[in-house]
Amino acid sequence: MKAIHFVASPALAGQSVLASMQEAYGQVPLEQAEVIVALGGDGFMLRTLHRYIEAGLPVYGMRTGNVGFLMNRFEQDGLAGRLAVAQEVGLHPLRMQVETESGDRSTALAINEVSLLRQTNQAAHIRISVNGKVKVETLVADGVLLSTTAGSTAYNLSAHGPILPLGTDALALTPISPFRPRRWNGAVLPGSVVVGFEVLDHLKRTVSATADAFEVRNVIRVNVQQDRSIALRLLFDPDHSLEERILNEQFL
C-alpha cells in the first residue's frame, strides 16, 4: 500500500472524514508520502494543488464537498486498491505576470484560469495580443479569461467558452459579457502562446486580475502563458476519469 498523506477541507464533513480515513489507513508526514489524498470539493482540491505544488506528489481527490468535478467518489473502503489502479493526468498551470497602476509587479499560478474583471459599474476596455501581435484592439466587456483544459468546464463554460478535451494542447480565450466587438466569441489558442492584456483608460475603468483565488486589483498589464516547468499530477479512478467527465460535459 502506498504511503498516504491525508488533507481535508476545514468544513465539518471534511474533518469528520479525515479522522476516519487516518484511523483506517494511517497518516505519514508529507516528506515520507507517496501520494496526497485530498478530502473535500473542487475548491479545496485547487487549494491543495497550489499548496503542495513543490512536493511533486500525485494528488487523489475524494469528494466530500458540494462540487467535485476534479474529485473521485468517496468510499472509505478499498482505497489502497483504487490508488493502485488510478490513472494519472498531468496538467501545466498558467503563470500570470501583472503590473499595477502603482508600478508593482507580481506573479501567480492558475490551475483553472486567469480572469480580468471590471471593478466598477463601467465596462472594461482591454486590448488583447497573442505572441506580441494585437488580435483585439479594444474589447468592451465585463472582462475576459484564459482557461486551461481542466478549467474549461468551470468559469469558462459559464461564460459560454468552449470545453477543451483533456490532452489538448490548447487554451480557451473567452470574453465575459462582451459588448464590442459584437461578433467575437473568443478563440482556442495553442498551449505555447503568450497572451497579453492591456487595460485601456485604466484610471477610469479599473480592472482586477485573478489567477484562481489570487487577485490583484488596479492592473494595467497582464501577461499569461503556460508554465511547462511545472506538471501537476492528478489521479482518477479508471471508471470515472477526468477525460470522460470533460467529454460528457459537452452533451449536457
N, C-alpha and C positions, 0 to 999 in steps of 0.2 A: 504493500500500500504506500502511496506517495505521502510524503510529509506535508501536512496542511497547516497553513496559517489562515485562520478564520478572521474575517472582519464583518461588521454588521452595521446597518443603519441605526442611528440613535433612537428611532421610533420604538415604541414598546414591543411591537411584534417582532422586529428585528433582534432586539436584545433578548427576548424570550427564546427565540430560535437559536441564537448564538450560544446560550448556555447549554441547551440540549445537544447541539452539534459538537461542542467542545467536550462534553461528557462522553459522547458516543465515539468520537474519533480522536480525541486529544487535541492539543494545541502546541505547535512548535514555534519558537521565535522566528521572525522574518528571515534572519540570516541563515537559518537552517532549513527553510521551507523549499519544497519543490513546486508548490502551487499555492495560489491565494484563492480562497473561496469567499466570495462576497455575497452577503445575505441582505436583500433589500429590493429596491426598484431601479429603474434606469438612471435616475438622478444620482443615487448612491453609487451605481456602477461607474458613472463618469467621474465622480469624485475619487473613487478608488483607483481608477486608471491614472488619473493625474497625480495622486499622492504617491503611488508606488511605481511611477514610470521609470525611475532609476534602478529599481530592483531587477527588472528584466524578466520577471516571472510570468508564466501564463496565469490568467485570471478566469475562474469559472464562477459565473453568477447563478444564484438561485433566487427566484422571485418570492419575496415576502411583502413587497410594496404594491402600489396601485398600478404602475406601468412597468412592464417587463419585456420590452422588445429585445433588449440585449441580454435577457436573463433566461435561464433554463427553469423548468418547472421545479417546484420544491417537493422533495421527498426525503425524509430523514434516512430511510434505509437504502442500502445499495450504493452509497456514494463512491466507495473505492472502485467498484466495477464501472460506474459511469465515468469516472475520471480516466480509467484505463483505456476506454474506447472513444473518449471525447475527440472531436475534430477541432483542430486549431486554425484560427483565422488571424492573419496579420494585417494590421492597419497602420498607415502612416498618418500622424496628426498634421494639422495645418499650423504653421508658425506665423503669427501676426506681429508685424512691426508697426508701431504707432508713433506719430508725432502730434503733440497737442498745441493749442494756441500759445501757451506759455513757453514752448520750446522743449518741454520734457519729452523724452523718448522712452518707450518701454516695449517689451516683447512678451508674448504669451502663446501657449499652445491650445489648439482646439481640436477635439476629437470628433465633434459633430459639425460645428460650423462657426464661421466668423460672420457677424452681422453688424451692419451700420444702421442706426436708427435715429430719427429726428428726436430732439429733446424738447421741442416746443410745439405749439399748435400749427406752426408753419412747415410746409413740406421741405424736405431736404433737397438740395441741389448738389449732385455728385457727378464728377467726371470719372469715367472708368477706362482704364487702359489694361492691355494684355501684352506682356513682354515688352513694355515700354511704348506700345502703339495705342493711341486713343481709339477706342471702339464705340464708346457712347460719350458724346461731347457734354451733354447735360441730362442726367436722369433726374426728373422731378418726381419724387415719391416719398413714401414714409420711410423708405430705406432700401437696403439691398443686402443679400447674404451670399456667401460662398460656402458650399457644403461638401463634405466628404461622402463617400458611398454609404458609410454607416449612418451619417446624419441626414441622408437624403430623404428618409422616411419620417423625420422629425419636423422641425420648424420649416424646413424647405418644402415638405409636402403640403403643410398647411398654407404656405404662400403660393401654392399651385406650381411648385417646381417639379422637375422630373425625378422619378425614382431611378437610382443608378444601381444596376445589379452588382453584387459583391464580386470583386475580382476585376472590375472595370477600372482601368487606369484613367479615371476622369473625375472632374469636379463639376458641380452644378452651380451656376451663377444665376441668381433669381432675384428680380426686383420685388419689393414689398409694396403693395397698393400703388402701382405706378400711374402717373398722370401723363407724363411725356417721357419718351416717345410712346405714342398710343399703341403701336403695333409691336413693340419689343417685349417679348415674354421671357427673356433670359437666354442662356446659352449653356451647352455642355462643352466643357473645355478639357484638353489633355491634362493629365495629372502633373505634368512637368512645368506648367506655366507659372509665371509670376503675375498676379493680378494687383493692380494699383488703383486706389480710390483717392480722389482729391475732393475735399469738401469746398464747394464754391459758396461765396458770401457767408463765410463761416462765423463772422461776428453776429450776424443777424439770424442765420439759420443754423443753429448749433446742432451738432451730431455726436452721438456716442458710438464707440466700437466695442463689441463684446466677443470674446473668444470663449465659447461655452459659458461659464459663470463669471469669468473675469472681465470687468467692464472698465473702460477708460472714457471719460467724458471730455467734451470740447476738443475733439480731434480735428486736425486739418489734413492729415495724410495718413493712409494706411496701405501697407504692402503685405500681401499674403501669398505663401507658397507652401507646398508640402515639405515637411522635414523628413527626408528619406533616411537620415541617420538614426531615426527612432522607429522601431517596429513594435507596436503594441500587440500582445498575444492574448486573444480571447478564445475560450474553449466552449464548445457547444455539443449537446447530445446529437448523435447521428440522425435521429428521427425528428429533430427539431432544430435544424441548423439555421444559422443566420441567413445563409444564401436562400434557403427555402422560404423563410419568412419575408425577405425582401421581394422575392418572386411573387408570393401570394398577395402582397400589398397592392400589386398592380392590377388585381382583378376584383378588388373590393368595391 
